[in-house]
Every structure is written in structure tokens, then in C-alpha cells.
């Protein structure tokens, strides 16, 4: 009798686990998203390989934390002025064609950097120029790609698609740095750049194979400037979105720049090499992947506001612990919760914003999202590089973690004031809100 009961319990547990897994990957039932997911996964591995190799190349050539900050600044600052224009493009043009164009341009830039590096003609200022051009491309890619998700999966699976997209990003974040660390240590940075260039073929092929339903676009009589201004007004006057983006902007300014200083931690604090840098990046990616998969398993936006506050506070606290560590194993271990918490905050924020915004404003709202997420990061990178030159990388990162904790506390105190409006906005978009901010 006991054996029968045990078998029944085991079977029920297996059914629940299978159901939970199916919920986690439910967006992959859409053919278009399958094509996007598989192509992007390959491409993003190459992108993370290039990120690690580029940082190590600059540090190897210059040994300067300030120049690491300059390169990161150049690669991200174009998002800040260009995102409003890019948001208008995403709302007025065919989003799939925009993404194909941006991915093609990214491929060309990666191959140019590979050619310069493999022929031993690359200089740090050429890296800066190519990074800034990549930033221009990303300015148009981010709003178009983020707002394109809803066309691939529909509103009912949008939350899951956002989370799986983040999972893919962070799965690549685990694989890419690990491969880059090995390749840089053995055959040099140039082959990482070449591999990244080739990897874009996969995502471009997937985009070309998609069958996307025609998206109805209203005829516009207002000017381009008025069209852009409408998006800013929506964000400014929508308190929950404004609060989420302000917190995200703070984290991008003071916490995210720790990645820019990672070569210093690998070489000076932990006395390692490019392989050490790859392991540190992979540890962050493991944590971030866990956070993304946790979000993907959810079917409702219930409680996501509280998740944002807790995750933000946790990322700041664990970042302080990482900054103060001088032990390699402990540093690697602490980067796992850093990645988990940061990914949870960013993924939950993205989900809440997209759940509250009407489709006609999606591109422009995601452009403002890109401005706060990507646009503030270069300012933080430049600032952290300069501050690290004076007080050291460890105290710079620890200070950023402390400011992040303070921002999380302020956001948590503000949550009750925006609770009702969040529910109304999500319900207006036809999604089941549950109790989104408590």
C-alpha cells in the first residue's frame, strides 16, 4: 500500500515538474520565436566573446582603468541621444526589417575589428571608434528588438518571451566569456572578434525565415518631433513606469560599471589572466541565467514590484561583498548572486513596463527604457574609471553597491503609492495583473 502511495506521489511530482517546465518554455511554441531564439543564442555567444576580448585587448595595450571606461562610454553613449529617434523608427517602420539592418551592421563592424586585430594594426582609438559605431547600431536595435517580441508571441506569452530572451542573453553570457578566456589566452583577441562577426549569420537567417503578420500602423499627421515627444510624455506622466526607470537608471549609473572594472579585478586584485576574467564573467552569467529562468516560470505579473525592490537591494549588498573580496573562489561565488539579483530586477522591470504600455507607444517607451538602462551605463563607466584611478577599483564598486541599496529602499517605500495605477494599466492592456506590486 505504501509503495503504491509512493509511486502515485512520484508520478504526480513528475507531472507537476513537466507542467512547470512547459510553462517556462511556452513562448517556444511560436515558430517565429523559435527562429529568433536559436539565431540570437548563437549570435549572443559571439557578442559576449567580443566584449571580454575587447576589454582585455584595451587593458593589455594600455593598462589603464580610465581607458577601459572610455571604451565602454564610447560603446554605449550613442544610445542616450539616439534612442528617441530609434523609438520612433520602431513604432513607424517594420520592426523585423529594422532588426535585420542592425544585425547586419553589427556583423560588418565585428569583422572590421577582427581584421585590424589579426593584422596587428589595431590601436586603442580605433577600438573606441568601432565601439561608438556599434553603439549607434545598438541605439536602433534595442527598441526595435524589444518591441518586436510582442509580434512574435502575442500578448499572452509576452512576459515569458521577455524572460526567455533574458535567459538566452545570460546563457550566452556564461558560454561566451568562458570561450573568450580560452581563445584570448591561446590564439589572441582577433579570432574572438572574427567568431562574433560570423555568428550574426545565424540570427539574420532566422529573421529572414520568419512569417510575421502585418502590423496595422495608424496614419500619423504629427511631426516626427511631436511623435517622439508623445513617448516621453507617456513615461513622465505614468508614475509606475517612471519609478521603475529611475531605479534602473540608478543601477546602470552606479552598479553596472563593475563589469568595466572587471579586468582590474582579474589582473590586480585576484592576480589572474584572461582566463580568470572569463571565469568571473561566466559566474555572473550563471546567476543571471538563474534569475531569468525563475522569471520565465512565472505566469502572472503578481508581486513583481516587490521582486524589483528586493532584487535591487540584494544586488547592491552582494556587489559590496564581491568588491571587498581578495580571494578568487569567494569572488567567483559572490558574482553568482550579483548576476541573479541584477537579472531579476532588470527582467521584472522590463516585464512590468511592457505589460503597462499600449502597443502604439511600445517602441518609444522601450527607447526611454534603453536610455535609462544603456544610456546611463556609459556615464557610469566613465565615472567609475575616473574614480577607480583615485580610490581604486574595489572601493569604487563597493560605493556603487551602497548607493544601489539606498535606491532599493527608496523604491520599496514608494511601492504602495503606485499599486493601484499599476493594476489599472496592466488591466487596460488585457493582461491578468493579479496584485502586481505587493
JOVENUR-V171502 format. One record per residue. N is the residue number from 1. PSI is psi in whole degrees, 0 to 359 (NA if undefined). OMEGA is omega in whole degrees, -180 to 180 (none if undefined). NEAR is the number of other C-alpha atoms within 8 Angstrom. Layout:
BEGIN
[[N & PSI & OMEGA & NEAR] [N & PSI & OMEGA & NEAR]]
END
This chain:
BEGIN
[[1 & 314 & 180 & 4] [2 & 322 & 180 & 5] [3 & 320 & 179 & 6] [4 & 319 & 179 & 7] [5 & 320 & 179 & 8] [6 & 318 & 179 & 8] [7 & 319 & 179 & 8] [8 & 317 & 180 & 8] [9 & 318 & 180 & 8] [10 & 318 & 179 & 8] [11 & 318 & 180 & 8] [12 & 320 & 178 & 8] [13 & 322 & 179 & 8] [14 & 320 & 179 & 8] [15 & 317 & 179 & 8] [16 & 318 & 180 & 8] [17 & 319 & 179 & 8] [18 & 320 & 178 & 8] [19 & 319 & 179 & 8] [20 & 320 & 178 & 9] [21 & 319 & 179 & 9] [22 & 323 & 175 & 8] [23 & 321 & -176 & 11] [24 & 326 & -176 & 11] [25 & 21 & -171 & 12] [26 & 334 & 179 & 9] [27 & 337 & -178 & 12] [28 & 358 & 173 & 8] [29 & 343 & 178 & 8] [30 & 124 & -177 & 9] [31 & 318 & -179 & 8] [32 & 320 & -180 & 11] [33 & 329 & 174 & 13] [34 & 315 & 179 & 10] [35 & 316 & 180 & 13] [36 & 314 & -176 & 11] [37 & 311 & -176 & 10] [38 & 317 & -180 & 11] [39 & 316 & -179 & 14] [40 & 324 & -180 & 11] [41 & 314 & 179 & 12] [42 & 314 & -178 & 13] [43 & 320 & -177 & 14] [44 & 330 & 173 & 13] [45 & 315 & 178 & 14] [46 & 321 & 180 & 15] [47 & 316 & 179 & 10] [48 & 326 & 174 & 12] [49 & 316 & -179 & 15] [50 & 320 & -179 & 12] [51 & 313 & -179 & 8] [52 & 314 & -178 & 13] [53 & 322 & -179 & 14] [54 & 316 & 178 & 10] [55 & 317 & -179 & 11] [56 & 323 & 178 & 10] [57 & 313 & -179 & 9] [58 & 317 & -179 & 12] [59 & 324 & 178 & 13] [60 & 322 & -178 & 7] [61 & 329 & -171 & 7] [62 & 328 & -175 & 8] [63 & 19 & -173 & 7] [64 & 125 & 174 & 7] [65 & 328 & 179 & 13] [66 & 317 & -180 & 11] [67 & 330 & 172 & 11] [68 & 317 & 178 & 14] [69 & 322 & -180 & 17] [70 & 316 & -180 & 12] [71 & 316 & 178 & 11] [72 & 320 & 178 & 13] [73 & 312 & -178 & 13] [74 & 326 & -177 & 14] [75 & 341 & -175 & 15] [76 & 336 & -175 & 14] [77 & 330 & 179 & 16] [78 & 336 & 180 & 14] [79 & 324 & -174 & 15] [80 & 307 & 180 & 14] [81 & 333 & -173 & 7] [82 & 342 & -177 & 11] [83 & 319 & 179 & 16] [84 & 317 & 177 & 11] [85 & 319 & 180 & 8] [86 & 323 & 177 & 16] [87 & 320 & 177 & 18] [88 & 319 & 178 & 13] [89 & 317 & -179 & 11] [90 & 328 & 180 & 16] [91 & 338 & -175 & 12] [92 & 343 & -175 & 7] [93 & 171 & 176 & 7] [94 & 114 & -173 & 7] [95 & 326 & 180 & 12] [96 & 317 & 180 & 10] [97 & 324 & 178 & 7] [98 & 316 & -179 & 13] [99 & 321 & 177 & 11] [100 & 316 & -179 & 11] [101 & 317 & -178 & 8] [102 & 322 & 179 & 12] [103 & 324 & 177 & 12] [104 & 316 & 178 & 10] [105 & 321 & 178 & 9] [106 & 320 & 179 & 12] [107 & 315 & -179 & 14] [108 & 316 & -179 & 9] [109 & 321 & 179 & 12] [110 & 320 & -179 & 12] [111 & 326 & 176 & 13] [112 & 315 & 178 & 8] [113 & 322 & 178 & 14] [114 & 316 & -179 & 13] [115 & 315 & 180 & 10] [116 & 320 & -177 & 11] [117 & 315 & -178 & 11] [118 & 335 & 177 & 9] [119 & 9 & 177 & 7] [120 & 34 & 178 & 6] [121 & 3 & -175 & 7] [122 & 141 & 172 & 10] [123 & 164 & -177 & 6] [124 & 328 & -179 & 9] [125 & 332 & 172 & 6] [126 & 323 & 175 & 8] [127 & 319 & 179 & 12] [128 & 315 & -179 & 12] [129 & 313 & -180 & 9] [130 & 324 & 177 & 11] [131 & 320 & 179 & 12] [132 & 322 & 176 & 13] [133 & 322 & 176 & 10] [134 & 325 & 176 & 11] [135 & 322 & 176 & 14] [136 & 315 & 179 & 11] [137 & 314 & -179 & 11] [138 & 331 & 178 & 10] [139 & 323 & 179 & 15] [140 & 332 & -177 & 16] [141 & 316 & -172 & 13] [142 & 306 & 180 & 11] [143 & 321 & -179 & 17] [144 & 316 & -177 & 17] [145 & 318 & 180 & 11] [146 & 316 & -179 & 9] [147 & 345 & 178 & 13] [148 & 338 & -178 & 10] [149 & 317 & -176 & 13] [150 & 332 & 178 & 9] [151 & 337 & -180 & 9] [152 & 327 & -171 & 10] [153 & 346 & -176 & 14] [154 & 169 & -176 & 9] [155 & 327 & -174 & 8] [156 & 332 & -179 & 7] [157 & 15 & -176 & 10] [158 & 315 & -179 & 12] [159 & 317 & 180 & 13] [160 & 322 & 180 & 16] [161 & 320 & 178 & 12] [162 & 315 & -179 & 13] [163 & 318 & 179 & 14] [164 & 326 & 176 & 13] [165 & 319 & 176 & 9] [166 & 322 & 178 & 12] [167 & 316 & 179 & 13] [168 & 316 & 179 & 12] [169 & 316 & -175 & 10] [170 & 336 & 169 & 13] [171 & 317 & 176 & 12] [172 & 328 & 180 & 14] [173 & 334 & 176 & 16] [174 & 312 & -173 & 14] [175 & 314 & -174 & 10] [176 & 306 & 180 & 15] [177 & 324 & 180 & 16] [178 & 315 & 178 & 13] [179 & 317 & -179 & 10] [180 & 319 & 179 & 16] [181 & 320 & 179 & 16] [182 & 314 & -177 & 11] [183 & 317 & -180 & 12] [184 & 319 & -178 & 13] [185 & 337 & -174 & 10] [186 & 312 & -174 & 6] [187 & 359 & 173 & 7] [188 & 167 & -174 & 9] [189 & 329 & -173 & 13] [190 & 321 & -179 & 12] [191 & 334 & 173 & 11] [192 & 317 & 179 & 16] [193 & 320 & 179 & 16] [194 & 316 & 179 & 13] [195 & 322 & 178 & 9] [196 & 315 & 179 & 17] [197 & 315 & 180 & 15] [198 & 326 & -176 & 9] [199 & 338 & 180 & 14] [200 & 340 & 179 & 15] [201 & 323 & -177 & 10] [202 & 313 & -177 & 12] [203 & 324 & 178 & 16] [204 & 318 & 178 & 12] [205 & 317 & 179 & 9] [206 & 318 & 179 & 12] [207 & 321 & 180 & 11] [208 & 333 & -178 & 7] [209 & 352 & -176 & 7] [210 & 151 & 171 & 9] [211 & 102 & -176 & 5] [212 & 128 & 176 & 7] [213 & 149 & 180 & 5] [214 & 130 & 179 & 4] [215 & 122 & 179 & 4] [216 & 127 & 177 & 4] [217 & 127 & -179 & 6] [218 & 145 & 176 & 4] [219 & 130 & -176 & 4] [220 & 136 & 177 & 4] [221 & 341 & -179 & 4] [222 & 162 & 180 & 6] [223 & 168 & 178 & 6] [224 & 321 & -180 & 7] [225 & 318 & 178 & 6] [226 & 323 & 180 & 8] [227 & 317 & 178 & 10] [228 & 316 & -178 & 13] [229 & 328 & 179 & 8] [230 & 320 & 178 & 8] [231 & 318 & 178 & 11] [232 & 321 & 179 & 11] [233 & 319 & 180 & 8] [234 & 314 & -179 & 9] [235 & 317 & -177 & 12] [236 & 323 & -176 & 8] [237 & 1 & 178 & 7] [238 & 98 & -170 & 8] [239 & 316 & -179 & 10] [240 & 318 & 179 & 9] [241 & 319 & 178 & 10] [242 & 317 & -180 & 11] [243 & 316 & 180 & 9] [244 & 317 & -177 & 10] [245 & 327 & 176 & 12] [246 & 317 & 179 & 9] [247 & 318 & 179 & 11] [248 & 321 & 178 & 12] [249 & 320 & 178 & 12] [250 & 313 & -180 & 12] [251 & 319 & 179 & 11] [252 & 328 & -178 & 15] [253 & 317 & -170 & 14] [254 & 338 & -176 & 14] [255 & 313 & -177 & 14] [256 & 331 & 180 & 10] [257 & 354 & 176 & 14] [258 & 331 & 180 & 9] [259 & 328 & 179 & 6] [260 & 325 & -177 & 12] [261 & 2 & -176 & 14] [262 & 323 & 177 & 10] [263 & 328 & 178 & 12] [264 & 317 & 177 & 10] [265 & 317 & -178 & 12] [266 & 316 & -173 & 15] [267 & 314 & -172 & 10] [268 & 314 & -176 & 8] [269 & 315 & -176 & 8] [270 & 357 & 176 & 10] [271 & 47 & -180 & 8] [272 & 204 & -178 & 10] [273 & 200 & -178 & 9] [274 & 327 & 178 & 13] [275 & 322 & 176 & 13] [276 & 317 & 178 & 10] [277 & 319 & 178 & 15] [278 & 319 & 179 & 15] [279 & 318 & 179 & 12] [280 & 317 & 178 & 13] [281 & 321 & 180 & 12] [282 & 324 & 179 & 14] [283 & 316 & 176 & 14] [284 & 319 & -179 & 16] [285 & 323 & 178 & 15] [286 & 313 & 178 & 15] [287 & 317 & -179 & 15] [288 & 322 & 177 & 19] [289 & 318 & 177 & 16] [290 & 318 & 178 & 10] [291 & 318 & -180 & 13] [292 & 319 & 179 & 17] [293 & 326 & 176 & 12] [294 & 317 & 177 & 8] [295 & 323 & -178 & 12] [296 & 331 & -178 & 16] [297 & 349 & -180 & 12] [298 & 146 & 178 & 10] [299 & 351 & 180 & 8] [300 & 160 & 177 & 7] [301 & 7 & 178 & 14] [302 & 130 & 171 & 10] [303 & 4 & -175 & 10] [304 & 331 & 178 & 13] [305 & 317 & 178 & 12] [306 & 323 & 176 & 11] [307 & 318 & 180 & 11] [308 & 313 & -178 & 13] [309 & 312 & -178 & 13] [310 & 316 & -179 & 9] [311 & 320 & 180 & 12] [312 & 314 & 178 & 16] [313 & 319 & -180 & 14] [314 & 321 & 180 & 12] [315 & 320 & 179 & 17] [316 & 316 & -178 & 16] [317 & 315 & -179 & 11] [318 & 332 & 177 & 13] [319 & 323 & 176 & 15] [320 & 316 & 180 & 13] [321 & 318 & 177 & 10] [322 & 316 & -176 & 11] [323 & 324 & -175 & 11] [324 & 353 & -179 & 9] [325 & 141 & 173 & 9] [326 & 6 & -178 & 8] [327 & 123 & -174 & 7] [328 & 310 & -177 & 8] [329 & 315 & 180 & 6] [330 & 320 & 179 & 10] [331 & 315 & 179 & 12] [332 & 315 & -179 & 11] [333 & 317 & -176 & 9] [334 & 335 & 179 & 12] [335 & 340 & 178 & 15] [336 & 307 & 176 & 14] [337 & 332 & 174 & 14] [338 & 311 & 179 & 16] [339 & 318 & -180 & 17] [340 & 311 & -175 & 17] [341 & 317 & 180 & 15] [342 & 319 & 179 & 12] [343 & 320 & 179 & 13] [344 & 315 & 178 & 15] [345 & 313 & -176 & 13] [346 & 317 & 180 & 10] [347 & 317 & 179 & 13] [348 & 321 & 178 & 13] [349 & 314 & 178 & 14] [350 & 315 & -180 & 9] [351 & 312 & -179 & 12] [352 & 317 & -180 & 10] [353 & 312 & -178 & 10] [354 & 332 & 178 & 8] [355 & 336 & -176 & 11] [356 & 347 & -172 & 12] [357 & 137 & 174 & 12] [358 & 153 & -172 & 7] [359 & 326 & -177 & 6] [360 & 341 & 178 & 7] [361 & 5 & -171 & 10] [362 & 312 & -178 & 12] [363 & 316 & -178 & 18] [364 & 324 & 177 & 17] [365 & 319 & 178 & 14] [366 & 338 & 173 & 13] [367 & 319 & 176 & 14] [368 & 322 & 175 & 13] [369 & 315 & 180 & 9] [370 & 324 & 179 & 15] [371 & 319 & -178 & 12] [372 & 324 & -177 & 15] [373 & 305 & -178 & 12] [374 & 328 & -175 & 13] [375 & 325 & 179 & 14] [376 & 335 & -178 & 15] [377 & 317 & -180 & 17] [378 & 325 & 176 & 16] [379 & 319 & 177 & 11] [380 & 322 & -180 & 13] [381 & 315 & 179 & 15] [382 & 316 & 180 & 13] [383 & 315 & -178 & 9] [384 & 324 & 177 & 15] [385 & 318 & 179 & 16] [386 & 316 & -180 & 11] [387 & 319 & -180 & 11] [388 & 331 & 177 & 14] [389 & 337 & -178 & 10] [390 & 318 & -175 & 6] [391 & 357 & 179 & 8] [392 & 154 & -177 & 9] [393 & 322 & -175 & 13] [394 & 312 & -179 & 10] [395 & 331 & 177 & 11] [396 & 313 & -180 & 12] [397 & 321 & 179 & 15] [398 & 319 & 178 & 13] [399 & 318 & 177 & 10] [400 & 320 & 178 & 11] [401 & 319 & -180 & 16] [402 & 318 & 179 & 11] [403 & 327 & 177 & 10] [404 & 317 & 177 & 16] [405 & 318 & 179 & 14] [406 & 319 & 178 & 9] [407 & 322 & 179 & 12] [408 & 319 & 179 & 13] [409 & 317 & 179 & 10] [410 & 318 & 179 & 8] [411 & 318 & -180 & 11] [412 & 322 & 179 & 9] [413 & 334 & -178 & 7] [414 & 344 & -174 & 8] [415 & 312 & -178 & 12] [416 & 332 & -177 & 8] [417 & 335 & -176 & 6] [418 & 4 & -174 & 11] [419 & 308 & -175 & 11] [420 & 317 & -178 & 7] [421 & 323 & 178 & 9] [422 & 311 & 180 & 12] [423 & 319 & -180 & 12] [424 & 317 & -179 & 8] [425 & 317 & -179 & 11] [426 & 318 & 178 & 14] [427 & 324 & 180 & 10] [428 & 335 & 179 & 8] [429 & 4 & 175 & 10] [430 & 22 & 178 & 6] [431 & 155 & 178 & 10] [432 & 111 & -174 & 8] [433 & 328 & -172 & 11] [434 & 233 & 176 & 8] [435 & 86 & -161 & 9] [436 & 337 & -172 & 13] [437 & 354 & -178 & 13] [438 & NA & none & 11]]
END
